[in-house]
Amino acid sequence: TCYMLDENAPGRIHEVAPESRIIIMVRDPIARAFPDYLFCCRLGIETETPFLKALRRYEDQSAKGWYLSRYYMEQGAYSAPLRRYQKTLGSYRVLTLLFEDLLRNPQELFSQIATRMGVNPDFFKEADRSEPYDQYRMPKARGLGDFVRGLRLQRLIPESLLQQVRPLFFDIKEPHLDDNSRRLLQNVYKPDVANLEDLPGRRIPELCKS
């Protein structure tokens, strides 16, 4: 999130709630960047295509927006933000987790979170993980996504039926990251991933898969 990029955020958190316990989940930064771009395209705040052109356009541009932003590369550079949080709040108050751990063994990860937060692990047993959340879909025409969302069909129509009608309005086959964009991001992230490896206290090859 943008709290990771804001250099003042850890200090403000510590000022307001010095006993805070922070959970930060990181994933392969390349695998994170491309879906971020697709999400911005879906919402209509990104119109630059293809992805490589968008990366090069915003690489040196300071005015990229906030919250719903175009910080495709910056938000995957985890090492400096993580060190800021650890230095400001204390490393024992910052739990760094991997997205891949959530995929491999969600219950074990939830138990780890519960232990660190001091809550009963049973709290997470009620979490419904049967359906993927916010699956890829791209409006087939500009403005169509806003129109469909405005109808609030999810409140009126069962999810099973929505899955049948979505292809009428949205492309639901997620595109693949192109090789040129992958190579550019690999060069960008390689030093940062190397810098990050000592923070969680273990080797993290998951961040280098792409």
N, C-alpha and C positions, 0 to 999 in steps of 0.2 A: 504494500500500500504506500501511499504518499508519505505516511509517517516515517517510513524508512529513509526517504530522501531528505526530509526536513532536518537539517542539522540542529535545530533548536528543540525538536520534539522530545528527545530523552531528558533534557534539562527541565523542560516544562512539566513533563510527567513526574519527575523526581520532586519538583517543587510543590506540586499539588498532592501527590500521593507517593511519598518516599518509600513506602512499604510495598509498592506495586510488584507483582510478579509478571514478567513479560514472556509470552510464547511467540516465537518467530519460526515460521515454517518456510523452508527454501526448497526450490526444485531446480532441476537442470535449467540454467538461465536461457538457453536457446529454445528449449521446449516451452518456456514461459513467455518469451517475447512474441512468437508468432501468434498464439491464441489471443494475446493482448491486442495485437494489430487487428485480427479478425473481429474481435469484440468491438473495437472502435469503429470499424467499417460497418458492422451490423447496426450500431446506434446512429450512424450517419455523421459522426464527428471526424471521421477519416475518409478522405476521398482519393488519396494518392494511391495509385497502383502502378506496378506490382509492389510487393513488400520491399524489395531491394531499393527501389526508388524512394520509398517512404523513409527507409533507414538513412539513406544518404542525404535526403532533404533535411531531416531533423537532427542529424548527427551534431551539427555545430550551431543549431538554432536554439536560442535561449527561451523564446516565448512558445512554449509547447502546451500550455494550459495547466490545469490543476484538477486533481481527482480523476475525472474522465480525461486523461491526458494522452500524450504521445511519447512518453518516456520509455519507449520500447527497450532501449539498451540500458539506460540508467537503472531501471528498477531491477535488473538482473545482476547488478554489481553489488554483491551482498557484504563484502568484507569490511569496508569502511563503516557502513551503518551498524553492523553487528558489533564492531569494536566500540563504537560510540555508546551503544546501549550498555555494553558490559562495563565500560569505564565509568559511566555516569551512575548506573543503578547497582553495579556489582555483578560479576559474572554468575554468582549463585542465584541471582534473581532473574536471569535471562535463560530460558530454555530454548535451545535451537533444535529443531526437528526437520526431518526430510520428508518431502511429499511422497517419496517412494515408500517410506515406512508406513504411511497411511494406506497405500495401495496393498502392500504385502500383508500387513497384520494390523488392521485398524483397532481391534480390541486391545492389543498390547500397547499401542500408541496412546489410546485413551486412558489406559491404566497408568501409564507413565505421566500423562498430564494431570490426572487426578492426584497422584502421589505428590507431584510438585506443587499443585495448587492447594493441597490439604483438604480435598473433598472426597466423598465416598465414590469409588469407581463404579458402583452400581448406577450412578447418575447417568452414565453414558449408555447403559444397556437398552434404554428405550429409544435411542436414536434410530430412525428409519433410514437404512442404507440400501433399500431394495431397488430404488430407482435412481439413475444418474440425474444430477441436478444441472439445469441450464445447459443442455446439450447444444452442440453447434447447429445454428440455423442462420441463413443469410437471406434477407428479403429479396425477392425476385425483381422488385422495382423500388426505386428510391421513394421513401415516404410510406411504403406499404407496411413496413414493420410497425411504425408508429400507429397507423390506422388499425391494424389488427390488435396491437396491445391495448389501444383505446377501447376496443369492444369488450375487453375483460372476459374473453371467452372461457378462460380457465376457471372462472367462477360459476359458469353456467353449463359447461360441457365436461363430461368425464374425460380423464386423461387418455384413456384408451381410444376414445373417438378423436381427440385432438391430434394424437399421433397419426391418425389416418388422413386428416385434412391438412395438416401442416405442409406436406409436399406441394399443395396447391399454391401456397403463398411464399414458401421458403425453399431454398436449396438446402438440403440436409446432409449432403455428402461433403465432409470437411476436406479442403484441399491440403496438399502436402507442401512442406517447406522446400523451396527450391535450393539447389546446391550452391549457387552464388551467394545467397543470403546466409546460408549456413556457414560458408567459409569466412565471410565477413564477421559474423558473430563469434565464430571460434577464435579469431584473432583478437577480437575485443575482449572476450571473457577469459582467455587462457591465463593471463597474469593474475586476475582477480580470484579465479578458482584455486590457483596455487597458494594464494595468500590466505584463503579461507580454510584450508584443510585442517589447521590446528584448532579452529574454534570449537567445533562440536566434540573434540577429543577423540576423533577416530578418522580413518581414511574415508573419503566420501566420493568414490568413483561415480556414484549416481549423477553427480553434477557435471560429469564429463562425457556422458553417453552420446550427446549430439555432436 
